């Protein structure tokens, strides 16, 4: 897959048919965000919600013990090449409760999906485990986090990174 730098943030793929729910061009995290999340993933088993173009997946896998990445889009499953220490799932249902050390959530950005992704992560990530979010500068993502009851803190990155814990 050939990625190009986006004028907005991160990367895009010219051959990407777009996000399945929003039908818009898929954008990835940028290089600074990738470095940031990879630091948190060091030596951990990581759940990623929203494989997308695989940029975050590769950043997480660079330092993680293993990345379990979930995406509902068949194009992603067919097109994104994963590192050896990453496993793709089209649903998080088969993942074991309390088996992950952290999660990176960058799935669908509609409020109701953010809330659902947080519920899934709270089931799969160990108590006290780290929950990172992408695109927290979007109102729908911030509202989803707030309505889930999770306490999270926003960090000032281009698209916004949120950080919370599975307490």
N, C-alpha and C positions, 0 to 999 in steps of 0.2 A: 504494500500500500504506500503510495506516494503522498506525504504530508507537506503542506505549505504553511508558512507563517501567516497568521491572520492579522489584518489591520486592527481588529477589535481586541483580541486576546488569544493567546495560545496558538493552536494549529487547526487546520481544516484539511479535508481530503476532497479534491475536485470530483472524484467518482462517487462520493457518498450521496445516497438518495435522500438523506435527511433524517431527522428525529422522527420516530414512528408516531408519537402522540402529537407533537406540535407541528410536524411537517416543515421544519426549518433546518437550516444548515447546522450541523453538529460542530461545536467548537470544543477544544481540549483545554486543559490547564496550560499555563505558560511555564517557562523554564524556572523561574524563581519559585512558583508554587510547587513545581515538581521537586525541586531541591528540599523545600520545606517539609512536604509530606513524607519524603523518603527518610528524613532524619527521624521522624516519629515511628516509622515502620521497622527500624533496625532490630533484627532478630525476632520479630513478632510474626504470628499467624494473623493475616489481615483479610477482612472481608471488604470487598469493594462493590458498592452498588452503582452500576452504570459504567460498564467497560468503555463505552463510546469508541473513540479512536485508538484506545490502548496506551495513550501517553502517560496517564496517571498509573495505569497497571504496570508499565515498565519502570516508572520511577519508584513505585512501592516495591516491586520485585527486586530492584537493585540492592536493597538492604534487608528486606523481609526474609523470614524463614520460608514462608509460603503465602501466596496471594490466591484467594478464592474470589473470583470476579463474576458478577452476575449482570446479565443484560438480556432484555426480552427481544431484542431486534435480531432476526435471522441474518441480516446483512453483516452485523458485527461478528457473529459467530463464524461466518464464512470468510470474512475479510481481514480480521485483525489477527496478526501473528503474535502469539504470547511467548514470554520467556519460559524456560524449563520449569521454574518454580512457581508457575501460575496455572490454575485450573479454571476453566470456563463452565459456568452453569447458566441455564436459561430461567432458573427459578432458585430462590433461596430455601425452598421448602425442605430439601433433603439435607441441608446443613445442620449439624448437631448443636443443640442448645449449649450455651456457655463454652464454646470451643475456640472462639477467636479472642485475640488480645486487643484488637482495635478494628474500627471500621472507617472507611472513607466513603462518604455518601455524595454521589453526583449523578443521581438518576433523573427521572422526570422532575421538572421544577414546579409543577403545579402543587399548590398547597396540600391537597389531599394525598398526593403521592409522597410528598416529603414526610407527612405524618405517618403514612404506611411504612415507608422505608425506615423510619426511626423505630417503629414497633418491631420490625423484623430484626434490626440491629440490636435492640435491647434484649431480644430473645437469644441471639447468637453470640454476642460479645459478653465476655466474662464481667461480673460485677466489678466496678472500678475501672473497667477498660475504657480506652480513649475512643471518642467519636469525633471525626473530622468531617466538615462539610465544605463543599465548593459552591460558589455562586451565592454567597450570603448577602451580596449587595442587591439581590433581587428581592422585592417585597414578598413575593409568594414563598420563597425559601425561608426568609426570616419569620413570616407568619406561621408557616408549618412547624418550624422549630419551637416557636413560642407556644402554639396550641398543643403541641405534644407534651408540654409540661417539663421538657428538658431545659436545664440551665446551660446555656452555651454563651461563649464570648466571641465576638467578631474581631477579626484581625484585618488590618487595612492592606489588602492586596488588590490587584486590578479588579478581579471579579468577586473578591471577598472570600475569606476562609473563616469558618467557624470551628470552635473547639469546645467540646463538652466531655462529660464522663458518664458512664453507665452506672449511675448510683441507684 
